[in-house]
Amino acid sequence: MRLNPFALGAALGLVWGGMLFITTWLSYYTGYAELFLKTLAESIYPGYSISPLGSLFGLLYGFLDGFVSATLIGWLYNRFSGNKTVKN
């Protein structure tokens, strides 16, 4: 079975970006996952912070990060899996 790298990238990009967006808002109001976001997201994504504007940066960066990573994984999987047929 072959994967569609673009679809895989879009799906994972939406999940990762959406989770950063939601987690940022949860942290902004409750302090939930504050240490995680400060050590991971603030150190990787320029301009990100635990704030309403930072949640938008997290959404954008998370989508781009997830999209590129999953597209590459899907492409590599198809390249090395050995199956040459495409099933829709």
C-alpha positions in Angstrom: 0.0 0.0 0.0 1.3 3.4 -0.9 0.7 6.6 1.1 -0.3 9.9 -0.3 2.4 12.1 1.2 0.5 15.4 0.7 -2.6 14.0 2.5 -0.5 12.6 5.3 1.3 15.9 5.6 -1.9 17.9 5.7 -3.4 15.6 8.3 -0.5 15.7 10.7 0.0 19.4 10.1 -3.6 20.1 11.1 -3.2 17.8 14.2 0.1 19.3 15.4 -0.8 22.9 14.7 -4.3 22.5 16.2 -2.8 20.9 19.4 -0.3 23.7 19.8 -3.1 26.2 19.4 -5.4 24.5 21.9 -2.6 23.8 24.4 -1.4 27.4 24.2 -4.9 28.6 25.1 -5.2 26.1 28.0 -1.8 27.2 29.3 -2.7 30.9 28.9 -5.8 30.5 31.1 -4.9 27.7 33.5 -1.1 27.2 33.4 -1.5 23.7 32.0 1.6 22.4 30.2 3.4 25.7 30.7 6.8 24.1 31.3 6.4 21.9 28.2 5.5 24.8 26.0 8.3 27.0 27.4 11.0 24.3 26.9 9.8 22.9 23.6 7.8 25.4 21.6 9.5 28.6 22.6 12.9 27.2 21.9 12.0 25.8 18.5 9.5 28.3 17.0 10.7 32.0 16.8 8.0 34.4 18.0 6.0 31.8 19.8 4.9 32.6 23.4 2.1 31.6 25.7 -0.3 34.3 24.6 -3.2 34.8 22.2 -0.8 35.9 19.4 1.6 33.1 20.3 -1.2 30.6 19.8 -1.5 31.8 16.2 2.3 31.4 15.7 2.0 27.9 17.2 -0.8 27.1 14.8 1.2 28.2 11.8 4.6 26.8 12.9 2.9 23.5 14.0 1.1 23.1 10.7 4.3 23.7 8.7 6.4 21.5 10.9 3.9 18.7 10.9 3.2 19.0 7.1 6.9 19.0 6.1 7.8 16.1 8.5 4.8 13.9 7.5 5.2 14.6 3.8 8.9 13.5 4.0 7.9 10.4 6.0 5.2 9.5 3.4 7.6 10.0 0.5 10.3 7.9 2.2 7.8 5.2 3.0 6.7 5.0 -0.6 10.3 5.1 -1.8 11.5 2.2 0.3 8.3 0.1 0.6 8.8 -1.5 -2.8 5.1 -1.4 -3.7 4.8 0.4 -7.1 1.0 0.4 -7.5 -1.2 3.2 -6.3 -4.6 2.3 -4.9 -7.3 5.0 -4.5 
